[in-house]
Amino acid sequence: AEDADEAMSKYLLEKLKLRDKWLGVWKTNPELFFVKYEEASIPFVGILVEVTCKPHQNSSSCFEVTVSVAEPFSSNIANIPRDLVDGILEELEHSVPLLEVYPVEGQDADIWDIALALEVVRFFYDFLWRDWDDEENCENYSALIEERINLWCDIQDGTIPAPIAQRFKKTLEKYKKKRVELIEYQNNIKEDPSAAEAVECWKKYYEIVMLCGLLKMWEDLRLRVHGPFFPRILRRRKGKRDFEKTVTHIVAKVMTTEMVKDLSSDTLLQQHDDLDLALDSCYSGDTVVIFPGEYQSASLALLTDDIIIKGIGKREDIMITSEPSHDSFVVSKADNVKLMNLSLIQQGTVDGIVVVESGHMTLENCVLKCEGTGVCVLTGATLTITDSEITGAQGAGVELYPGSIAILERNEIHHCNNLRTSDSSKSTLGGVNIKALPAPKLKMTNNHIYSNSGYGVSILQPTEQFFIVAEEVLNEGAASGDNIDDKMICRIMQNLNLEMNNNKIEANLKGDIRIGTN
């Protein structure tokens, strides 16, 4: 890693020798020119310049070149004054970072080679290089770079779902920004730092360390395309109120007597126009009643107390969308939580639309429109889904981790595993995915699993132990002449404590049931 910067510099210098003068567009930060601006409307200021290439810096990422405004004056900002541009360049002594300059098309082949070399170097420093690389010992740095290239390719071709890719990019950008902030803060300390300045430095440093650790973890895991990143809930369980009473929370813009006519006269009521306020006010035993409307919630990712959340009216009319800036949508570690008569619409979050970390969750008469992964039941947790619909997951609609328990009755699971990937191992998931060791418990009755891009039901395990039963069945089947596949599936399902009755599994792209390794 310590040789990478020198290698990139040598590569770029060889290309720059081809031509020392050329036309380019200098793309720079609008902050150089504007005090106030909208980042979305002005992502950069571009000026057509003449470039004189005589870089003298040791690092290719720090090369600077001499530029002057080219004639005729041209910019992507229609009304930017020429005098302002000339003044800024004079302040900079007409020296700008080489990587901010983009050669103009239509020049000769040498300039084309220079443009390509600059793109290679930009790509290296923008996506492959990490500031910590030369600070750590890495026995095979080229293999690490190859992993990062593969990661980039998976993001580009859609193998990694777009929300996950966006989350990774934002974290990488945040890391770079925080590192620059720390360096600038340290440079502004003129003398020995005060106690407050030292504390602030340490705070900024540890924030960078946390982001660095997160990026390393993701690179190591290769941003798995199915299953959650195990988001852990840190909120403490409140338990019951001191006076042992429960409260019914009404979520509606305006509350009327008609809304509460069916409640008993001694019901304690609290009205909220915001779903998160209602959830944050709950203690164990409370009920949240949601009236028709569109809501957004971040607190559904922090369910720790035993509550009931139910919609009034048609489930399609109670629409709850995720908070795009958050990682998770619905996450529970409550002993017993129940969601009824709701439409959950995932937007931007990347973990499972519903993740049961521990305890028991019930989904009854709900619509789950996934954008990231589907419903995930982690080890030791229990899930019951009845009369519900799950669609659109980028991965399995329901994923059972080893040692979990699930009951699925009268549900529709369809159009899941919408991944654009050529990797066959990633394209087999579909309706229900079962990770078999230690065996989860699953009861499926009267479900309709159809039109998924993988299999209807996948049973996966990580070792050969699982196939001992299958091999015995094969031997028995060969002797008796029975249908081997059906008998093997039946025997393995018994071994895994799977109970499947009256389910309709059809029109799944890869097939109905798959038994294999993950």
Phi and psi in degrees as a GROMACS rama.xvg file:
@    title "Ramachandran Plot"
@    xaxis  label "Phi"
@    yaxis  label "Psi"
@TYPE xy
-67.5579  -15.8374  GLU-2
-95.2181  -7.72794  ASP-3
-63.9877  -43.8154  ALA-4
-63.9958  -40.8536  ASP-5
-65.1592  -38.8764  GLU-6
-65.2286  -42.0262  ALA-7
-65.6673  -37.9486  MET-8
-64.1147  -43.6764  SER-9
-62.9675  -43.2442  LYS-10
-59.6277  -46.4603  TYR-11
-69.8781  -40.1531  LEU-12
-61.6096  -38.5388  LEU-13
-60.8872  -40.2484  GLU-14
-71.1979  -38.2531  LYS-15
-67.6888  -21.6643  LEU-16
-66.9725  -17.5926  LYS-17
-64.1106  -33.6295  LEU-18
-158.164  129.97  ARG-19
-96.4746  -9.09517  ASP-20
-136.04  136.752  LYS-21
-164.556  167.782  TRP-22
-92.257  141.056  LEU-23
-152.298  170.405  GLY-24
-106.488  121.541  VAL-25
-87.0705  112.925  TRP-26
-105.021  116.023  LYS-27
-133.88  172.2  THR-28
-67.8264  129.375  ASN-29
-57.7649  -21.2594  PRO-30
-59.8029  -23.6882  GLU-31
-64.8437  -28.521  LEU-32
-112.744  -26.2822  PHE-33
-125.073  140.739  PHE-34
-77.5472  -43.9597  VAL-35
-128.492  136.723  LYS-36
-161.984  159.394  TYR-37
-93.99  118.682  GLU-38
-59.2464  -35.7576  GLU-39
-67.0787  -34.2743  ALA-40
-87.1922  -27.0575  SER-41
-128.755  82.5771  ILE-42
-69.3408  -27.0589  PRO-43
-159.708  163.21  PHE-44
-106.194  125.387  VAL-45
-112.251  130.034  GLY-46
-127.171  132.732  ILE-47
-74.5821  123.625  LEU-48
-134.394  157.242  VAL-49
-93.3641  132.027  GLU-50
-110.516  132.834  VAL-51
-114.24  115.278  THR-52
-93.0902  104.317  CYS-53
-143.247  67.4673  LYS-54
-67.5055  141.681  PRO-55
-126.677  -2.53072  HIS-56
-79.3645  156.294  GLN-57
-75.1093  -35.3225  ASN-58
-96.7827  133.206  SER-59
-64.0703  -26.2944  SER-60
-73.3346  -14.0686  SER-61
-113.118  5.8266  CYS-62
-55.0536  138.036  PHE-63
-124.518  149.221  GLU-64
-128.927  160.222  VAL-65
-90.9285  131.305  THR-66
-129.682  153.811  VAL-67
-139.917  152.497  SER-68
-64.3756  128.693  VAL-69
-83.7311  153.24  ALA-70
-102.056  141.42  GLU-71
-72.6239  153.053  PRO-72
-58.9952  130.683  PHE-73
-145.62  138.334  SER-74
-151.832  157.199  SER-75
-76.1396  -12.8165  ASN-76
-97.8537  109.85  ILE-77
-58.0539  -41.3522  ALA-78
-107.374  18.0607  ASN-79
-69.1089  128.601  ILE-80
-68.9093  138.317  PRO-81
-61.2121  -38.9326  ARG-82
-61.0622  -37.3067  ASP-83
-63.8479  -43.7854  LEU-84
-63.7188  -45.3288  VAL-85
-61.0746  -39.7349  ASP-86
-65.244  -42.6073  GLY-87
-63.251  -43.5878  ILE-88
-63.9867  -36.2425  LEU-89
-65.1856  -41.068  GLU-90
-60.6185  -35.3116  GLU-91
-85.9871  2.52432  LEU-92
56.7745  33.9769  GLU-93
57.4545  22.2299  HIS-94
-113.113  122.252  SER-95
-130.838  158.045  VAL-96
-61.6678  133.257  PRO-97
-59.0866  -37.6348  LEU-98
-71.7286  -6.77535  LEU-99
-90.3588  -1.85449  GLU-100
-108.928  131.125  VAL-101
-118.323  114.676  TYR-102
-56.3792  142.54  PRO-103
-80.7979  141.612  VAL-104
-67.6186  161.582  GLU-105
92.7385  -0.585964  GLY-106
-90.0015  -172.525  GLN-107
-79.4287  -179.653  ASP-108
-62.8067  -32.7267  ALA-109
-61.7598  -41.7465  ASP-110
-67.2521  -35.2513  ILE-111
-59.5917  -43.1922  TRP-112
-64.3802  -38.1769  ASP-113
-64.5569  -42.9454  ILE-114
-60.7707  -42.9523  ALA-115
-64.7998  -41.6772  LEU-116
-61.6847  -41.3515  ALA-117
-63.4411  -38.7002  LEU-118
-64.9727  -40.5063  GLU-119
-60.3236  -45.1906  VAL-120
-67.7577  -41.6099  VAL-121
-59.6031  -45.7872  ARG-122
-59.4369  -41.6504  PHE-123
-61.144  -49.0665  PHE-124
-78.2765  -28.4611  TYR-125
-76.9415  -37.3165  ASP-126
-121.884  -29.715  PHE-127
-97.2054  -36.9034  LEU-128
-81.6655  138.833  TRP-129
-121.844  143.225  ARG-130
-60.8227  -23.8542  ASP-131
-88.2245  -4.62582  TRP-132
-58.3174  -45.8946  ASP-133
-82.7309  1.06653  ASP-134
-97.9514  -7.84505  GLU-135
-122.728  152.048  GLU-136
-81.813  125.423  ASN-137
-132.976  115.37  CYS-138
-67.3298  -31.6981  GLU-139
-134.351  80.1881  ASN-140
-67.3406  -34.5973  TYR-141
-63.1777  -35.1854  SER-142
-67.1043  -37.1798  ALA-143
-64.5116  -42.93  LEU-144
-62.8572  -39.4891  ILE-145
-63.5559  -38.345  GLU-146
-61.5289  -41.8163  GLU-147
-68.6982  -34.0442  ARG-148
-65.5631  -43.8857  ILE-149
-60.3977  -39.3045  ASN-150
-61.3283  -44.7828  LEU-151
-62.1468  -43.1523  TRP-152
-62.3767  -40.872  CYS-153
-64.195  -34.2983  ASP-154
-69.2752  -42.9395  ILE-155
-66.9856  -39.8453  GLN-156
-91.5047  3.09007  ASP-157
87.1165  2.90642  GLY-158
-58.587  -41.278  THR-159
-91.336  125.796  ILE-160
-54.0211  142.983  PRO-161
-54.4903  -41.591  ALA-162
-62.55  -37.3504  PRO-163
-68.4447  -42.7306  ILE-164
-60.275  -42.4933  ALA-165
-64.3465  -38.25  GLN-166
-64.4028  -41.7442  ARG-167
-63.0959  -45.9514  PHE-168
-61.7228  -41.8702  LYS-169
-63.7151  -39.1813  LYS-170
-66.2498  -40.9265  THR-171
-63.3931  -43.4643  LEU-172
-64.1618  -39.9313  GLU-173
-64.8579  -39.8382  LYS-174
-59.4498  -49.0962  TYR-175
-61.7325  -41.6592  LYS-176
-64.5226  -44.262  LYS-177
-66.6714  -33.8195  LYS-178
-66.0539  -41.6941  ARG-179
-63.2317  -41.7001  VAL-180
-60.1527  -41.4494  GLU-181
-64.2746  -45.4334  LEU-182
-61.5068  -45.1814  ILE-183
-63.7924  -39.8078  GLU-184
-63.7547  -43.565  TYR-185
-64.058  -39.0659  GLN-186
-67.0928  -25.9735  ASN-187
-82.9113  -6.2415  ASN-188
-85.6262  108.307  ILE-189
-79.6272  -37.8076  LYS-190
-119.125  -161.641  GLU-191
-59.4265  133.035  ASP-192
-67.1275  144.118  PRO-193
-74.3263  171.654  SER-194
-60.6753  -41.8839  ALA-195
-64.5199  -40.897  ALA-196
-66.854  -38.5088  GLU-197
-64.8083  -42.3519  ALA-198
-62.5246  -42.7971  VAL-199
-63.6135  -38.4716  GLU-200
-61.8725  -45.2061  CYS-201
-64.6683  -38.5719  TRP-202
-60.7089  -46.2369  LYS-203
-65.2452  -38.6806  LYS-204
-64.6344  -45.6828  TYR-205
-69.7256  -29.0741  TYR-206
-64.3511  -39.9817  GLU-207
-65.4626  -41.7065  ILE-208
-61.1456  -41.3213  VAL-209
-63.3901  -45.3114  MET-210
-64.4488  -39.3343  LEU-211
-60.6653  -45.4405  CYS-212
-62.5718  -39.0118  GLY-213
-65.4467  -42.8704  LEU-214
-63.5914  -41.4034  LEU-215
-62.3573  -41.2858  LYS-216
-63.506  -44.5045  MET-217
-64.5078  -40.8122  TRP-218
-63.7149  -35.256  GLU-219
-71.809  -39.3308  ASP-220
-81.3506  -10.3827  LEU-221
59.0508  31.2121  ARG-222
47.3154  67.1372  LEU-223
-46.4204  139.369  ARG-224
-87.5709  -4.5714  VAL-225
-142.166  152.456  HIS-226
84.7101  156.373  GLY-227
-81.9574  167.787  PRO-228
-89.908  26.9574  PHE-229
52.1757  63.2805  PHE-230
-70.098  122.992  PRO-231
-97.514  132.395  ARG-232
-82.1228  128.055  ILE-233
-104.779  -6.23611  LEU-234
-69.1246  137.877  ARG-235
-76.4421  149.311  ARG-236
-74.4204  130.768  ARG-237
-78.6547  -39.5062  LYS-238
80.3536  -159.776  GLY-239
-83.3224  160.565  LYS-240
-67.6345  157.873  ARG-241
-60.4657  -35.6935  ASP-242
-92.7128  13.2947  PHE-243
65.0213  7.6445  GLU-244
-89.8934  151.546  LYS-245
-107.856  156.067  THR-246
-122.317  141.39  VAL-247
-100.247  119.27  THR-248
-97.1872  119.865  HIS-249
-94.1317  122.453  ILE-250
-107.869  107.207  VAL-251
-165.808  155.801  ALA-252
-63.9047  -41.1111  LYS-253
-136.359  135.966  VAL-254
-100.729  134.753  MET-255
-120.89  164.983  THR-256
-64.7507  -28.5965  THR-257
-61.6058  -33.4648  GLU-258
-66.6172  -29.1651  MET-259
-114.381  12.6681  VAL-260
-64.3787  -27.2184  LYS-261
-87.6501  -3.39661  ASP-262
-85.9662  150.712  LEU-263
-68.0571  157.186  SER-264
-66.5363  -23.0326  SER-265
-95.9112  11.7948  ASP-266
-70.4975  129.948  THR-267
-82.3689  125.991  LEU-268
-115.825  147.782  LEU-269
-143.972  126.878  GLN-270
-103.092  139.825  GLN-271
-136.041  145.606  HIS-272
-99.006  1.62199  ASP-273
-128.979  126.991  ASP-274
-63.3255  -41.8083  LEU-275
-61.0763  -37.9634  ASP-276
-62.4062  -39.8778  LEU-277
-64.6773  -46.4202  ALA-278
-64.5977  -39.0412  LEU-279
-69.3874  -20.473  ASP-280
-89.8755  -4.62241  SER-281
-77.4951  145.433  CYS-282
-119.346  166.928  TYR-283
-56.7  135.668  SER-284
96.3301  -12.4805  GLY-285
-74.9126  160.919  ASP-286
-124.882  135.118  THR-287
-108.617  119.997  VAL-288
-108.926  120.156  VAL-289
-111.69  125.867  ILE-290
-93.3483  160.678  PHE-291
-50.4372  140.843  PRO-292
155.936  178.964  GLY-293
-108.166  127.969  GLU-294
-129.957  157.093  TYR-295
-126.981  140.161  GLN-296
-142.378  134.542  SER-297
-105.415  -25.6232  ALA-298
-74.896  -13.6543  SER-299
-63.706  -18.0463  LEU-300
-83.8156  5.47566  ALA-301
-132.502  44.6168  LEU-302
-83.988  110.407  LEU-303
-121.122  -19.1501  THR-304
-105.237  155.934  ASP-305
-79.0593  99.8095  ASP-306
-132.987  165.543  ILE-307
-115.064  131.963  ILE-308
-121.289  114.903  ILE-309
-137.399  145.546  LYS-310
-94.4459  152.304  GLY-311
-111.437  124.466  ILE-312
107.322  -161.27  GLY-313
-70.6071  138.851  LYS-314
-62.4422  -29.9672  ARG-315
-67.3875  -19.2319  GLU-316
-91.21  -8.4241  ASP-317
-109.609  90.6222  ILE-318
-103.186  119.86  MET-319
-116.035  121.189  ILE-320
-107.006  152.775  THR-321
-76.0506  160.753  SER-322
-83.0028  112.81  GLU-323
-58.6355  -27.7532  PRO-324
-79.0952  -6.50834  SER-325
-99.8777  156.878  HIS-326
-78.2838  -31.9998  ASP-327
-121.718  160.817  SER-328
-110.488  -74.7269  PHE-329
-116.283  116.421  VAL-330
-133.911  131.424  VAL-331
-131.411  139.233  SER-332
-131.029  22.4088  LYS-333
-74.3378  155.591  ALA-334
-64.289  -37.6468  ASP-335
-156.099  107.175  ASN-336
-128.045  145.025  VAL-337
-133.451  131.088  LYS-338
-116.105  129.768  LEU-339
-135.104  138.096  MET-340
58.4752  50.7418  ASN-341
-132.744  158.727  LEU-342
-113.778  117.689  SER-343
-103.133  120.871  LEU-344
-118.938  112.647  ILE-345
-84.0783  126.216  GLN-346
-136.105  109.585  GLN-347
88.794  -35.4653  GLY-348
-69.4817  153.388  THR-349
-118.63  -20.7834  VAL-350
-73.4321  177.284  ASP-351
-52.408  144.179  GLY-352
-57.4251  -35.8451  ILE-353
-132.837  126.261  VAL-354
-121.942  121.021  VAL-355
-100.023  104.379  VAL-356
-76.1564  -42.8907  GLU-357
-159.493  171.206  SER-358
73.6582  -158.988  GLY-359
-124.602  128.603  HIS-360
-118.614  140.077  MET-361
-118.721  129.627  THR-362
-114.484  121.852  LEU-363
-129.307  121.876  GLU-364
56.32  50.9304  ASN-365
-117.614  154.091  CYS-366
-110.389  126.787  VAL-367
-116.789  106.199  LEU-368
-100.818  103.106  LYS-369
-86.6857  151.573  CYS-370
-122.941  -34.2443  GLU-371
-96.9481  -130.117  GLY-372
-83.4434  172.903  THR-373
-89.1928  -142.259  GLY-374
-85.65  128.151  VAL-375
-120.686  129.145  CYS-376
-114.027  110.698  VAL-377
-80.8549  169.115  LEU-378
-54.128  127.035  THR-379
88.4119  -8.67086  GLY-380
-92.8884  163.559  ALA-381
-130.542  139.35  THR-382
-134.217  136.654  LEU-383
-123.502  123.514  THR-384
-123.3  126.119  ILE-385
-133.253  141.519  THR-386
53.2519  38.6725  ASP-387
-121.231  170.951  SER-388
-129.946  132.12  GLU-389
-125.076  126.726  ILE-390
-149.934  153.578  THR-391
85.4841  4.31671  GLY-392
-67.1959  141.182  ALA-393
-91.6554  76.3846  GLN-394
141.462  -159.911  GLY-395
-71.5278  148.313  ALA-396
-66.5199  -41.832  GLY-397
-131.285  127.787  VAL-398
-121.792  122.039  GLU-399
-104.025  120.562  LEU-400
-84.1191  159.865  TYR-401
-52.307  135.054  PRO-402
79.1601  10.0817  GLY-403
-92.1984  171.021  SER-404
-132.873  136.29  ILE-405
-144.821  142.674  ALA-406
-123.809  120.37  ILE-407
-119.611  119.28  LEU-408
-135.545  126.87  GLU-409
58.6835  44.3843  ARG-410
-109.549  160.259  ASN-411
-112.965  126.141  GLU-412
-126.922  113.402  ILE-413
-150.852  159.304  HIS-414
51.4954  46.0048  HIS-415
-104.254  168.087  CYS-416
63.1657  52.7095  ASN-417
-86.0403  64.1516  ASN-418
-105.787  133.013  LEU-419
-92.1593  90.6673  ARG-420
-145.881  147.444  THR-421
-94.2933  -2.76663  SER-422
-79.5142  110.729  ASP-423
-63.3196  -30.3589  SER-424
-67.6986  -25.1664  SER-425
-90.8416  -13.5163  LYS-426
-98.8114  4.55295  SER-427
-88.5139  -20.8833  THR-428
-68.2496  154.977  LEU-429
-159.901  -102.287  GLY-430
-73.926  -65.0436  GLY-431
-128.014  130.15  VAL-432
-118.334  126.284  ASN-433
-118.971  119.662  ILE-434
-94.3265  119.136  LYS-435
-90.5792  -16.6048  ALA-436
-124.012  123.259  LEU-437
-67.2444  152.32  PRO-438
-62.8067  131.139  ALA-439
-77.551  169.055  PRO-440
-113.07  128.284  LYS-441
-136.719  130.65  LEU-442
-121.843  119.545  LYS-443
-121.805  124.412  MET-444
-137.921  127.738  THR-445
57.1987  37.045  ASN-446
-94.783  153.699  ASN-447
-116.044  110.288  HIS-448
-115.764  112.461  ILE-449
-151.504  158.843  TYR-450
55.8853  34.3768  SER-451
-91.7477  149.593  ASN-452
-73.6937  -19.4061  SER-453
-105.152  -133.732  GLY-454
-91.8397  161.34  TYR-455
-66.1289  -49.3393  GLY-456
-133.364  127.721  VAL-457
-115.115  131.233  SER-458
-114.577  112.985  ILE-459
-120.34  146.619  LEU-460
-149.077  155.109  GLN-461
-91.5853  -5.88427  PRO-462
-132.73  175.06  THR-463
-77.238  -11.7474  GLU-464
-55.4814  -37.6672  GLN-465
-60.0636  -33.1896  PHE-466
-86.6328  0.138621  PHE-467
-61.478  -45.4186  ILE-468
-62.7966  -42.9003  VAL-469
-61.9378  -40.0454  ALA-470
-65.7977  -40.1956  GLU-471
-60.8199  -42.1028  GLU-472
-64.8391  -39.3919  VAL-473
-60.8104  -42.9378  LEU-474
-64.3985  -43.9764  ASN-475
-64.4043  -41.1279  GLU-476
-65.1607  -37.2208  GLY-477
-65.063  -32.1136  ALA-478
-77.644  -37.7226  ALA-479
-91.1322  -18.8674  SER-480
81.2141  11.9899  GLY-481
-73.3104  171.832  ASP-482
-69.0738  109.228  ASN-483
-64.515  -47.0529  ILE-484
-61.9329  -48.0643  ASP-485
-62.8733  -41.151  ASP-486
-67.8542  -40.4528  LYS-487
-63.2856  -45.1558  MET-488
-60.6698  -43.2973  ILE-489
-61.8258  -45.3424  CYS-490
-65.2393  -44.7147  ARG-491
-65.6229  -40.2466  ILE-492
-60.5608  -38.807  MET-493
-64.6188  -40.9436  GLN-494
-65.4369  -32.0167  ASN-495
-91.8391  2.63779  LEU-496
62.4016  46.0579  ASN-497
-103.552  133.458  LEU-498
-124.497  113.249  GLU-499
-126.723  116.332  MET-500
-131.956  130.272  ASN-501
57.7947  33.4025  ASN-502
-90.4256  145.305  ASN-503
-106.866  107.408  LYS-504
-115.71  112.544  ILE-505
-153.596  158.872  GLU-506
57.2089  28.9145  ALA-507
-88.3581  136.456  ASN-508
-56.9529  -43.3486  LEU-509
-88.5723  -22.1964  LYS-510
142.04  -177.515  GLY-511
-85.6989  -51.9999  ASP-512
-132.959  134.135  ILE-513
-124.079  136.39  ARG-514
-122.036  122.354  ILE-515
-172.621  -167.506  GLY-516
-102.343  154.085  THR-517
